[in-house]
Amino acid sequence: MDNKAEDIVVLDMRKVVNFCDYFVLCTAASDRRIRGVAENICEELGKIGIDVYHTQGLNEGTWVVVDLGDIVVHIFDKNTREFYGLEHLWQEAKRINWKK
């Protein structure tokens, strides 16, 4: 299965909230891909010794949150991402250019 996320946005939350430093927002094409992306993140981070504090939403498959403490990853299906509009809700957060 292809575990690729799409439309990845990284927001610098340090001046906006006090519970994390960054949000990573991304979209996956189906509930299976959403779970696959989340599971892949947890597995790969575990390999390098980074603990995942909490995951939520794996059973629902429309919005999974992977909490790494300083970084919170949100993996959405397209409709859920548009409905909740976190980019708009947190529009005062600076977008980080993460691509090299």
C-alpha positions in Angstrom: 0.0 0.0 0.0 1.2 3.5 -0.8 1.4 5.4 2.5 2.0 8.8 1.0 0.4 11.9 2.4 -0.5 14.8 0.1 -0.9 18.6 0.5 1.5 18.7 3.5 1.6 22.0 5.4 3.8 22.7 8.5 2.7 25.5 10.8 4.9 27.1 13.4 2.7 27.3 16.4 5.2 28.6 19.0 3.8 32.1 19.0 0.2 31.0 18.8 -0.3 28.2 21.4 1.4 26.8 24.4 0.9 23.1 23.9 3.1 22.4 20.9 5.7 24.0 18.6 4.5 22.7 15.2 1.4 21.4 13.5 1.9 19.1 10.5 -1.3 19.0 8.4 -1.7 16.5 5.5 -4.3 14.7 3.5 -4.6 11.0 2.5 -6.9 9.6 -0.1 -8.8 7.0 2.0 -9.3 5.7 5.5 -6.8 2.9 4.8 -4.2 5.4 3.6 -4.8 7.7 6.6 -4.2 4.8 9.0 -1.2 3.7 6.9 0.4 7.2 7.0 -0.2 7.4 10.8 1.2 3.9 11.4 4.2 4.6 9.2 5.0 7.8 11.1 4.9 6.0 14.4 7.0 3.1 13.1 9.7 5.2 11.5 9.9 7.5 14.5 10.2 4.5 16.8 13.1 3.2 14.7 15.1 6.4 15.5 14.1 6.5 19.2 11.3 9.2 19.1 8.3 8.3 21.2 4.8 9.0 20.1 2.8 10.2 23.1 -0.7 9.5 21.8 -2.6 8.7 18.7 -6.3 9.4 18.2 -8.8 8.6 15.4 -7.2 5.4 14.0 -10.5 3.6 14.1 -12.5 6.4 12.5 -10.1 6.9 9.6 -11.2 10.5 8.7 -8.8 12.4 11.0 -5.9 10.9 12.9 -3.8 12.9 15.3 -0.3 11.8 16.1 1.0 13.6 19.2 4.8 13.8 19.5 4.8 16.4 22.2 6.4 19.4 20.4 4.9 18.3 17.1 1.3 17.4 16.4 0.6 15.6 13.1 -3.0 15.8 11.7 -3.8 13.4 8.9 -7.2 14.0 7.3 -9.4 12.9 4.5 -10.0 15.7 2.0 -13.6 16.5 3.2 -12.7 16.5 6.9 -9.7 18.8 6.3 -11.8 21.3 4.4 -14.6 21.1 7.0 -12.4 21.9 10.0 -10.1 24.3 8.1 -7.2 24.2 10.6 -5.1 26.3 8.2 -7.7 29.0 8.4 -8.4 28.6 12.1 -4.6 29.0 12.8 -3.9 31.4 10.1 -1.8 33.6 12.4 0.7 30.7 12.5 3.7 31.0 10.2 3.9 28.4 7.4 7.2 26.6 7.3 8.9 25.8 4.0 9.8 22.2 4.7 10.7 21.1 1.2 14.3 21.0 0.1 
